[in-house]
Amino acid sequence: MPRTPKPRRWRPGVLKNLLQRDVVDMLVLILLNRRAMYGREIIRYLAALTDNVLIYDKLNVPLSRLERQGFIQVTNTPLGGDRARVYFVITELGQKHLQEMTEDYRLFAEAMGKVVDAPEL
């Protein structure tokens, strides 16, 4: 007799991790949609544009994930000698993905706003 799978239980940390991952991906794609940037530059812009609310030490994991998914490409720009700077460039697929993410975000934010601003029930 086949075993019945256990029902999934709500774990708040899972949603938090998913939201954080998707938000970071979206923010990186937004910046790269404006122009090619290197990793530290992305970190500085995110901090500056959010008045230091969103501060990231490293973006290696999200940048690697976005590259694996085909949403960004890596280019090397020589700095002289053996040194090169790694720039990240959004792809056409990344632009389409960003457009979908932006539409979803706007719907989600609007729905959340309605709940937050709702009068007492």
Beta strands, then each sheet from edge to edge (+ up, - down):
strand 1: 37-38
strand 2: 72-80
strand 3: 83-90
sheet 1: 1+ 3- 2+
end
